Amino acid sequence: MKFSRITGTGGYLPERILTNQELEAMVDTTDEWIQERTGIKQRHIAADGETTADLGTKAARLAMQMAGKTADDIDLIIVATTTPAKIFPSTACLVQQQLGIHGCPAFDVQAVCTGFVYALATANSFIRSGMAKTALVIGAETLSRIVDWTDRTTCVLFADGAGAVILEESDEPGILSTHLHADGRYEELLHVPNAQASSDDAQKVEAHICMKGNEVFKMAVNTLGRIADETLAANNFEKEDIDWLVPHQANTRIITATARKLKLPMEKVVVTVDKHGNTSAASVPLAFDTAVRDGRIKRGDAIILEAFGGGFTWGSALLKF
């Protein structure tokens, strides 16, 4: 039986850092309020001309380097993104071009903040079915381009970045299970209206993130707690069997509340949102890469990845690194 295992990770954040102090001069907010409500201290903003594909390519190169893979080894590319470089071709095709990879399937997945988990589950299915041997899975976003910088409730949250993993065929189980869900009834709690124009107002469209924060917070905490329980039960795991929880980096209050529901100490939870804000589909692979590279996550560790995003979508993966 074929399995898949993560053999390399990579992350990339744009050079431009936007601090809370700078935001104080832009909108009616304070560093104290932002940190208290979100835990975010700073976020990274893509440079003019720097695309989602550019960010994803840089994260991909680091993941390939860690895994010891060249362009010739990659036979599947999946990019999770809400902010594609172009309407078409897919950001995955643009990354493929930049990496000098030719011929393998390359496509995007759109599940907002849960996108990377959806993409990982898809790549796992490709490998387990024998359709691929070495997959490049990327989460990449330039959310700063769909933020309303006059809306103090959202502009403090969202930012840009990319994370990537190499997923390879393995004789030993790596991805133990994945769990994906969605419910479109909650569309208007977190969405981008007017993303597609009619012919009459094609030049007037302004697509910005709109969020009802309190409702999203409650749904996220309850849903993430449930899916973690679902993941443990599906694998006959106890909470004590988990070495690390790598959650979507939305804000520290959601992360802390989720850990509390799972009765997991924060020492077992990877938190990076303070350094880069909410990077949507990039946040889980960015946090995962950070913990791998600083030595916290080690080979053999049992890890839950989980995320919750607009749609609503939510998902998890249990893996042995």
N, C-alpha and C positions, 0 to 999 in steps of 0.2 A: 504494500500500500504506500502511495506517495503522500508526503507531508510537505509543508512549507515552513521555512524558518528565516527570521531576520538575521542577515549577516553583516549589514552595514547601515549606518545612520549618518545623516548630515543635516545641517541647518544653516540658514543665512538670514541676516537682518540687514536692512539698508543702513548706510552710514549715518544718515540724518537722524538725530535724536530730538524729539520734541518733549520737553519737560513739562511738568505740571505748572511750574512757575511761568513758562511761556504762555500756557493756556490761560492763566490768570489775566494776562494782558489782552486776550482775544475774546473771552466770554466771561459772564458773571459766575465765576467759580473760584475755588481756592485749593491750594495744594492739600490742606488739611481735610477738606470735604472729599476730594477725590480719593485720597488714601483711605479715609475712614469708610467710604462707601464701596470702594472697588479694590483697594490694595495696590493700585497702579501708581508707579512713581514716574515712569517715562514710557515712551513708545517710539517706534522707528517708522520713518516716512520715506517712501520710495522717491528717488530723484526724478526730476523731469526727464522723460524719455526712458526711464527704467521700467520695464514691463513685468507683469506677473510671470511671463516665461523666463525673463532674465533672472528673477529671484529663484524660480524653481530649478533652473539650470545650475546655478551656483550651489544650491543645496544638494542637487543630484550628484555633482562632481565629487563632493565630500563623501557622500554615501558610497559611491562607486570605489573611491580610493580606499575607504575602510574595508570594504568587502573584497578588494583586489580584483575588481572587474573593469573590463574595457568596453568600449562601444560595441565590439563584436559579440560580447557575452549577453547583452540585453535583448530579450525577445518579447517584451511587453512593457508598455509605458502607460500608466494611468495617472492623470493629474486631477486632484480634487480642488475645485476653485469656484468661487462665486463671482469673481472679478476677472474673467478671461482677458487675455491680451487683445484678442479680437473676437468679434461675433463668430467668425470662422476664418481660417481653419482653427481647430481646437488648440488650446494652449499646449496640450500634449504633443501635437505635431510640431509646434514651434520649438519646444524643448528638444524633441527628437532631432530636428534640423540643427540646433545649436550644438548638440552633443555629437553630431556626425554619425547618427544611427540611421540605418536605411532598411525599410521593408517590414519591420515588425508592427503589429497592431499598436495604435496609440490613440487614446481617446480621453475625454474629460468626464468627470462625475460631478454632479451638482446636488449636494445635500447640505449646503451652508456649513455650519460649524461641525456637523457630523460627517462631512465629506470625506475626510481622511479614513475614518473607520469604514465607511461604505467602500472606498477604493481598496483598502486593505482586504476586506472580505471578498471583493470581486477578484483581486489578484490571487488570493488564496484558492478560490474556486478554479481559476485557470490552471494553476499549478497542480492541484490535486486531481484534476481531470486529465492531465497530461498535455494540455494545450500550450503550456509555457514551462520553462525551467528557471528563468531568471527574470524577475519583474522589478521594474523601477516604479515605486509608488511615491507620489509627491502630493503634499498639500501646500498651496501657494496662493497668496492674496495681496492685492493692493486696495485694501478697504478704504484707505484715506481718500480715494477718488469717488466714493459714493457716500461720504460723510458730509452732513450739513454742519459746517464749521461755525454756524451761529446757534446751533442747538446744543446747549450745555449738557443735556442728559445723555447724548450719544457721542459727541465729538471727543469726550474724555476717554472713551472706552476702546475704540477700534483703531487698528494700525496694520502695518504691512510686514510681511515676512514669508519664509518658506521653510519647510522641513521635508526630508525624504528618507526612505528606507530602501534597501535592496532585499527582496524576498526571493529565496532560492528553494528549489526542490531539495528535500532532505529525507533521509531514512528515519530520522527521529522526529517526533511531533514537536512543532514550534508553535504555530497557531493552533490552539486547542479547540476554540470555538469562536464564532462571531454571531452577533445578535443585532438585527436591524429592524427599526420601526419608523413609522411616520403617521401623522394625522393632520390632514389639511384643514380640519375645522378651525384650527387656531391661526390661520393665515395672518390675520390682521393684527395679532399681538406683536409680531416681529416680521417686518417685510420691507420691500423697496417698491413703493407704488410708482406707476408711470414709467416703468422700465421699457415699455414698448409703446411707441407713439402711433396715433392714427395718422393718415396721410395729411389731415388738416393742420396738425400741430407738431409735425415732425421736427421742426426747428426749435420747439419751445420746451422740450422734455427736460426735466431736472429729476434725476433718479437719486434719492437719498434714503438712507436707513431710517425707518420709523419704528419705534419700540415703546411698548407699554411695560415699563421696567418692573413694577411690582408684580404684575401678573406673570411675566416671564420668570421672575425669580422663584415664585412659588411652584410653578410648573416644573422648572428645571430641577429644583432640589428633590421634589417628590419623584420625578421620573428617573433621575439618575440613581437615586436610592433603589428604586424598583428594578432597574435593569442590572445593577450590580448583583442584587439578590438572584435574579434570573440566571445570570452568568455563573454564579457560584453553584446554584442548584443543578444546572445542566451538566456540570463537571464533577459533582459530588465533592466540591471543595468547601472547606470552612473558611471563615474570615481569617483565621490564624494562618491559613496556608498561603495567603497572599503576601508577597514581599513588598510590592509597590503598587500604588494606584497612580496612574497618569491620567488625570482628567482634562477635559477641555478647559483652557485657561480663560474663563469669562470674567470672573472676579473672585477675590479671595473669600467673600461671604458665601457664595455658592459652593466653592470647594470645601470650605470648613464645615458647612452644614451637611454636605454629602458625606464627608469623612465621619462626622458625628453619627449619622444614620447607620453607617456601616460599622461603627465602633472601631474605626481604624485610627491609630494615633497619627498626628500630623507628621511625625518622623518618617512615616511610610508613604507619604503623599508628596509627589513632585509638584512644586509650585514655582512657576516662572513668570506669571502674569505681571508681577511688579516691574519687571524689566522690559516687557514688550507689549503689554496690553492684550486686548482680544484680537488675535490674528485669524479668527474663524478656522477654516480648514487647515491652516498651518500650525495651529496652537498645540495640538497633541504631538505631532512629529517633532516640533521644536522642543517641547518639554522632554520628550523621550530622548532626543539626541543630547540635550544638555546633561541629563542624568547618566547617560552612557559614557559621555566623554569626561565627566568629572569623577567617574568611578563609583557612583552610588549604585547604579544598576550593573549587575555582574552576570556572567554566563550562568545559566541554570536558574535564575530568579523567575518567580511566577509573578506576572504583571497583568493588571486589568487596565486597558485603555477604555475610556468612555467619553461620550460627547453628547451634546444637546444643542439643537440649532433651529433656525426659522423653518417653518413648515406646518407644524413642528416635525422635526426629525430627531431621532435619538438612536444611539447604538453603542455596542461595546465589543471588545475582543479580549479573550483570555489567552495569554501566550507564555511560553517558556522561552527565555532569551537564550 
